[in-house]
Amino acid sequence: MADPTPVIDDLRVEGDELDALVADVSSDHWVLPTPAPRWTVAHQIAHLVWTDRSALLAVTDADAFRELVEKAITAPDSFVDDGAGEGARLPPRELLLRWRTGRARLEAALRSAPPGARFPWYGPPMSAASMATARLMETWAHGLDIADALGVTRPVTDRIRHIAWLGVRTRDFAFGVHGEPVPAEPFRVELTSPVGALWAYGPEGAPQRVTGPALDFCLLVTQRAHRADLGLHAEGPEADRWLDIAQAFAGPPGSGRPRKHKQQESGA
């Protein structure tokens, strides 16, 4: 049984750092477009408010969470955008206050969750550690979009180890959500951490392998960069296919981001 304390601690730091990035910007910055189509900085924070609230209900009120799931089923292509759009219409100060309040309530609920408890989600049920990991993943990914809009670069920290772990754990989900057979055998994933350490997952001798920088793997599984723009290498057809469809977040298949660095055509 995994102790959720380390990832909850890292979730708090991730949220606090993103909070510091947006806390003092002018209202004009809140309406800047981000890499997500039709989403401003305000949409990104509003989405975090919405998903934090969903996670809090999953941990504290399963019946209320099931009602959210039923609403999502009736509008699978729009419920995420609708939630972000509703929050984005709030004044920035009010939106920021809601995010801070929701983060604090979710953190308290995760820390007090009974050992071994599992909570419903839009994908498979989650433990407290897994729920905190998913929230850290979302906070980090949407924070990248916000930083891009504000023209700043956020430092890469070893907190992304949680996202890398989640990306590996969601391999079967990625295949399933695309309606494809789940590989029968585990893969070997070897990633180089931000400080040069090796993060390894799966049997050392597995024929299906993925190697490369941990940051690139996290960008891939959160669909913040196109595979062709990243330094990841796959050995084996199933591992190669995984890098095309990987996603660490629940819900239908994401559309991903367009390729930034297109190869020049022959003779150009």
C-alpha positions in Angstrom: 0.0 0.0 0.0 1.6 3.2 -1.2 2.0 6.0 1.3 0.2 9.0 -0.3 2.1 11.6 1.8 5.0 12.3 -0.6 2.9 12.9 -3.6 0.4 15.0 -1.7 3.3 17.1 -0.5 4.5 17.5 -4.0 1.0 18.3 -5.3 0.8 21.1 -2.8 4.2 22.5 -3.9 3.2 22.2 -7.6 0.0 24.1 -6.9 1.7 26.8 -4.8 4.3 27.4 -7.6 1.6 27.8 -10.2 -0.4 30.0 -7.9 2.7 32.3 -7.5 2.9 32.5 -11.3 -0.6 33.9 -11.7 -1.3 35.6 -8.4 0.0 39.0 -9.3 -0.6 39.2 -13.1 -3.0 41.8 -14.4 -6.5 41.0 -15.6 -5.3 41.4 -19.1 -3.0 38.4 -18.7 -5.9 36.2 -17.6 -7.5 36.5 -21.1 -4.3 35.6 -23.0 -4.7 32.6 -25.3 -2.9 29.4 -24.3 -1.8 26.5 -26.6 -5.1 24.7 -25.9 -7.6 25.9 -28.6 -10.1 28.5 -27.3 -8.7 28.4 -23.8 -7.3 31.4 -22.0 -5.2 31.5 -18.8 -8.5 31.8 -17.0 -9.9 28.7 -18.7 -6.8 26.7 -17.5 -7.3 27.7 -13.9 -11.0 27.2 -14.1 -10.4 23.7 -15.4 -8.2 23.0 -12.4 -10.9 24.3 -10.1 -13.5 22.1 -11.8 -11.3 18.9 -11.7 -10.2 19.6 -8.1 -13.9 19.8 -7.1 -14.6 16.6 -9.0 -11.8 14.9 -7.1 -13.0 16.2 -3.8 -16.5 14.8 -4.5 -15.0 11.5 -5.5 -13.1 11.3 -2.2 -15.9 12.6 0.1 -19.3 12.1 -1.7 -19.4 9.2 -4.1 -23.1 9.8 -4.9 -22.5 13.4 -5.9 -19.6 12.3 -8.0 -21.7 9.8 -9.8 -24.1 12.6 -10.7 -21.2 14.4 -12.3 -20.3 11.3 -14.3 -23.9 11.0 -15.5 -23.7 14.6 -16.8 -20.4 13.9 -18.5 -21.9 10.9 -20.3 -24.7 13.0 -21.7 -22.2 15.5 -23.2 -18.9 13.7 -23.6 -17.5 16.1 -26.2 -18.3 19.3 -24.3 -18.5 18.8 -20.5 -14.8 19.6 -20.0 -15.0 22.8 -22.1 -18.3 23.8 -20.5 -16.8 23.5 -17.0 -13.8 25.6 -17.9 -15.9 28.2 -19.7 -18.2 28.7 -16.8 -15.3 29.3 -14.4 -13.4 31.5 -16.9 -16.2 34.1 -16.8 -15.6 34.8 -13.1 -13.4 37.8 -12.1 -9.8 36.6 -11.7 -9.6 37.3 -8.0 -12.7 35.2 -7.4 -11.5 32.4 -9.6 -8.1 32.4 -7.9 -9.8 32.3 -4.5 -12.0 29.3 -5.5 -8.9 27.5 -6.8 -7.0 28.1 -3.5 -10.0 27.0 -1.4 -10.6 23.9 -3.5 -6.9 22.9 -3.4 -6.8 23.1 0.4 -10.0 21.1 0.8 -8.8 18.4 -1.5 -5.5 18.2 0.2 -7.1 17.8 3.6 -9.5 15.1 2.2 -6.6 13.1 0.7 -4.5 13.3 3.8 -7.4 12.0 6.0 -8.5 9.2 3.6 -8.6 5.8 5.2 -5.6 3.6 4.3 -6.4 1.3 1.3 -9.5 3.3 0.3 -10.3 3.6 -3.4 -12.4 6.3 -5.0 -14.4 6.4 -8.2 -13.1 8.4 -11.2 -13.8 9.0 -14.9 -11.4 6.1 -15.5 -10.5 3.2 -13.1 -11.0 3.8 -9.4 -8.1 5.5 -7.6 -6.3 5.3 -4.3 -5.5 8.5 -2.4 -1.9 8.3 -3.8 -3.2 7.8 -7.4 -5.7 10.6 -7.1 -3.0 13.0 -5.8 -0.8 11.9 -8.7 -3.5 12.6 -11.2 -4.1 16.1 -9.7 -0.3 16.8 -9.8 -0.2 15.7 -13.4 -3.1 18.0 -14.4 -1.6 20.9 -12.4 1.8 20.5 -14.1 0.3 20.1 -17.6 -2.0 23.1 -17.4 0.7 25.1 -15.7 2.8 24.5 -18.8 0.1 26.0 -21.0 -0.2 29.0 -18.7 3.5 29.6 -18.6 3.6 29.4 -22.4 0.9 32.1 -22.6 2.8 34.3 -20.1 6.0 33.9 -21.9 7.9 32.2 -19.1 9.7 28.9 -18.6 8.9 26.9 -15.5 11.9 24.9 -14.0 11.8 21.2 -14.4 11.9 19.3 -11.1 12.0 15.8 -9.9 8.3 16.1 -9.1 7.7 14.9 -12.7 8.6 11.4 -11.4 5.0 11.1 -10.3 3.8 11.9 -13.8 6.2 9.5 -15.4 4.9 6.7 -13.1 1.3 7.6 -14.0 2.2 7.6 -17.7 3.6 4.1 -17.4 0.6 2.9 -15.3 -1.9 4.2 -17.9 -0.5 2.3 -20.8 -3.4 -0.2 -20.9 -5.9 2.6 -20.5 -4.4 4.4 -23.5 -4.8 1.3 -25.7 -8.3 0.6 -24.4 -9.6 4.1 -24.9 -8.5 3.9 -28.5 -10.4 0.5 -28.9 -7.1 -1.4 -29.5 -6.0 -4.7 -27.9 -4.0 -4.2 -24.7 -0.5 -5.6 -25.0 -0.1 -8.9 -23.1 3.4 -8.3 -21.8 4.8 -5.4 -19.7 7.1 -2.9 -21.4 10.5 -1.7 -20.2 10.6 2.1 -19.8 13.9 3.8 -19.1 13.9 7.5 -18.5 16.6 10.0 -17.7 15.5 12.3 -14.8 16.1 16.1 -14.8 19.3 15.5 -12.8 20.5 12.6 -14.9 19.3 9.7 -12.8 17.7 6.6 -14.4 14.0 6.0 -13.7 13.3 2.4 -14.9 9.9 0.6 -15.0 9.1 -3.0 -16.1 11.3 -6.1 -16.7 14.8 -5.3 -17.8 14.7 -7.9 -20.6 11.3 -6.9 -22.1 11.5 -6.7 -25.9 9.1 -3.8 -26.1 11.0 -0.8 -24.8 10.8 3.0 -24.5 13.8 5.2 -23.7 14.5 8.9 -23.5 14.3 12.0 -21.3 11.7 11.9 -18.5 10.6 15.4 -19.3 9.8 14.3 -22.9 7.9 11.3 -21.7 5.8 13.5 -19.4 5.1 15.9 -22.2 4.0 13.0 -24.4 1.6 11.3 -21.9 0.0 14.7 -21.0 -0.2 15.5 -24.7 1.7 18.8 -24.4 4.0 18.0 -27.3 3.9 16.0 -30.5 5.9 12.8 -30.5 8.0 14.0 -33.4 9.3 16.9 -31.4 10.5 14.7 -28.5 13.6 12.6 -28.0 11.8 9.3 -27.2 12.8 6.0 -28.8 10.7 2.9 -29.1 11.8 -0.6 -29.7 9.1 -3.0 -30.8 5.8 -2.4 -32.7 3.6 -2.2 -29.6 5.9 0.2 -27.8 6.0 2.3 -31.0 2.2 2.4 -31.2 2.0 3.3 -27.5 4.0 6.5 -28.1 1.4 7.5 -30.7 -1.6 7.1 -28.4 -0.2 7.6 -24.8 -2.3 9.6 -22.4 -2.2 9.8 -18.7 -5.5 11.7 -18.2 -9.0 10.2 -18.0 -11.6 10.7 -20.7 -11.8 10.2 -24.4 -8.7 10.2 -26.6 -7.1 13.6 -26.7 -6.2 15.3 -29.9 -2.7 16.2 -28.7 -0.6 19.1 -30.0 0.5 19.8 -33.6 4.0 19.1 -34.6 6.2 22.2 -34.2 9.4 21.2 -36.1 8.3 19.8 -39.5 11.0 18.1 -41.6 11.9 19.9 -44.8 10.7 18.1 -47.9 13.3 16.7 -50.3 14.7 19.4 -52.5 13.3 22.2 -50.4 
